[in-house]
């Protein structure tokens, strides 16, 4: 199962976990980059939330596009996932919610197998689903000095319970609470580093039109585009339709940047980029940015 399939698979779990945690001020409101895959040992930092942590060994981290839940995925099992929220909360409120059990979906409930382990700044509990005796949900929450709590849920089955406990322990022990920052989050945003070797795309359709824009950039400075109908290129779109290749240059530091595309057989094109609320906009349209492996 590839990374795209893993992201699709966890969509149900994201809805499930919103019910478990009561969604609030989440880790997406940070310097975490949507669509970027974090490797084992990589640090993650959410300055607005005041949270720092490390990706566990043999795990990958991802903030899916349009999601407010940071996801950890096991490199060894497609069935093991850990989901991370950050919100204003407290241990007492979390304890009360967990003690009452949780409705995961219509007719599907999860209950603590044993009373949660509770201390002044931490709560830990293991849940069991009523409709699936093999499914397991492990929850842990930690609260810091600045009113923020990290709420983590690990989903697995009985076969993976011990391995996911190790990863959960490694992740939660790496959590550090720092004073939330109020500075401009994008003052030092490095566009060349962020977009190097990335796949950028935009897709819209209805019964009247279909619009697709795809840009694959490779770390050697080459690119491939696939454009259908008008989109980011506006009135110049006709010159760039279909698949084209060339070389690119990304410039800019801060909220705004620029991509210069040197096409083979078409005029050079300059594209304005902007990052806003952890979303990337190109010439005013929202685009998605993620890793890819199509470069030779």
N, C-alpha and C positions, 0 to 999 in steps of 0.2 A: 504494500500500500504506500503510495507516494505522499509527499507532504500536502498536496492539494486535497487528496482524499481524506487525510487526517483532519484538515481544517473543516471540511464539509461534515465529517462524522461528529465533531464536537458541537455542532450547532444546537442539537437537542440538549446537550449538557449545559450549554450556556444559559438556556432558558431555565433549566432545572436549578442552577446555582443562584440565579437571581431570586428565586423563591426561598432558597436556603439562607441567603445573606441579607436580603432586602437591599437592592442596589442603591448606591449612593455616590459619594465622592470617590471615584475609582482611580486605579493606577494608570488608566489611559491618559489622565490629565497630567502628563509628565513628559520627560525627555525620551521616554520609550518611543521607538519608531515603528509605526504600524507597518506590517508586512516584512519587517526585518527578522531574520532567524538568528537567535542568540545561541551560541555554542556552549558546551559544558565549560564551566569556569568563568564565563562572561559575567561582568557586573551589570546590574540594572539599577537605574536611579530615577526616582520620581520626585523632583524638587518641590513641586507644589504640595505633594502629600508628605514629603519628608521621610521617604523610605529608600533604603539601600539593601540590596541582597545579591546573591550569586546563583547562577544556574547550576544545579547539581550535576555530578559526574554521570555520564552516559544519558543525559537528557538534553532536549532542545527547548528553547523558549520562543514564544511568538505572541505578538499582539495582533490578532487578525484584523483586517480592514473592517472598519465600521463597528468594531467591538469595543467594549469597555472592560473586558476581562483578559488579563494576562494569562497565557496558557503554557504549561510545561508538558512536554510530550516525551515519553520514554523512547530512546533510540532502539530498544530491544523488544518492545511489545506495543502493538497498536491498540491494546485494550487499556493501557494505563495512562491516565491523564491527571494533571494537577492544575487547579484553577485558582487564581489569586485576585482578591478584591482589596481595595483600600477605601475606608469610609470613616466618618465620625461615628463612634459607637462606644460601648463600654462592656466589660465582661459580664456584668449582671444582666443586661438586656439580651446579650447573645445567649447566655445560659438559659434564660426564660424561654426564648424561641426554640432552642434545641430540645429542651425538656418536654415541650408539647408535641414533638414530632413534626414532620414536614410532609406536605402533599407535593410530591414531585410532579405528577401529572394527574389527570382525572382518574380516580380510582387506584392510583399508585402512591403509596405512602412509605416514608422512611422513618424509623425510630431508633433511638439510641439503644444499643445492645446492653449497655451498662451505664450507670450514672456517669456523667462527664467528670473528668478530672479538672478541678478548678483551683487556681491560685489567684493572687492579687492582680496579675497582669497577663494571665494565660488561661485558656480553656482548651481541652482536648476531648474528643469523643469519637466513637465508632458507630456508624449507622448501618442498619440492615433494611433492605427493601422487602415489603410484604409480598410482592408478586414474584420476586426472583431471589431464591435463597443463596445463590452464588454471588450475587452482586454485593459490593461493599463500598461504603462512602466513609472516608476518614476526614474529620474536620478538626482544624486547629486555628485558634485566633490568638493574636498577641496585641496588646495595646500599649502605646508609648506615652511619653510625657506631654505631647502636644495635641492630645485629643483624637489622634488617629489610631485606627486598629487595622491590622492586616488579617484578613479572613481567608483561610486556605482550605480547599476541599480536594481530596484525592479520590479518584474513582477507579476501581479495579474489580477483580473477582477474587474468589478464595485462593486461586492459584498464585496470584501476584501480590497478595497482601503483604508479605514480608519484604519484598523488594521495594514496594512503593512506600512502606514505612521508613526504609532507609533513606530514600530520596526526600521524603517529606521532612524528616529530621534534619538532613543536611541543609535543605533550603531554609527551614524556619530558624535554625541556629545561626544562619548567615544574616538574618534580618537585623538591620540597624535603624533606629529612629533618630532623625536629625531635625533641626528646626526647619519647618517648611519655608521655602524661598518665595519671595514676591517679585524678584527681578524679572526682566524680560527673558523668557525662556529661550528665545531664538537669537540672542545677540551673537552667540558664537556658533550658530548652526552652519556647518561646513557642507555646502552643496556638492562640490566635487567628490568629497568622500562619501556622502550619502547616496549619490546617484551612480557612482562608479559600478559598472557591471550589472545594472538593474533592468528589470522589465517594467515598463510604464504603460498602462492601458486605460481606456475609457470605452464604455459600451452603453448604448441607449437604443431602444427600439419600441415601437408600438405599431398599430395597424397601418399607419401612414408612412413611416420612414424607419430606416435602420442606420445607425451610425456607429462605426467602430474606428478606434485609433489605437494602434499598437506600436511600441517602440522598444526594441531589444538593444541594450547597450552592453558592449563587451569591455573588459578591462584593458584590452589592447588599443582602445580608442575607436574601434569600428562599431557600426550600428546597422540594424535592419529595421525598416518600417513596413507596416501593412495598414493602409488607410482606405476606408470605404465611406463614401459620401462626405458631406461637409462636417467638419468638427472643429478641432483645435486650430486648423489651418485656415479656416474661414474662407475668404474669397480666393486665396491661393490654392485651395484644396485640389483643383483639377490637375495641377502640375505634379502633384505628389501622390495621386491615387495608385493603388496597387502596391506591390512589394518593391522597395528600393533600398539601396545600400549606400554607405558612405562612411565618413569619420565625424566624430563629435568632440566638442569641448564644452565642459561645464564650468561656469564661473559663479562667484558670489559667496558671501558670508553674511549670515543674518537671516532676516525674514524673507528677503527677496534674492533670487538668483536668475541665471540665464543659461539656456542650452543653445549652442550654435551647431547646426547640422550642415555639414558639407556634403551635399548629395553628389552622386555620380550621375551626370546627365540631367540635373535639375539645379535651379538657383539655390544658393546658400540660404538657410532659414534660421532666424533667431527666435527663440521661444522664451517668454517670460515665465518664471516660476515663483510661487509663493507658498509658504507654509503657514497654516492658520488652524488652530485647535487640533494640531497633530494631523492635519489633512493637507495633501499637496494639491495645489491648483496650478494649472497651466493655461495661460491666457484667459483666466477667469473661470475655467471649467475644472471641476474636481476630477483628479486622476488617481489611480491606485498604483502603488509602487511595491514591488516585491523582488525577491531573488529569482534567478532562473539558471538553467544549465544548458542552454542552447548554443553557447559560444564554443568554438573549436579550440 
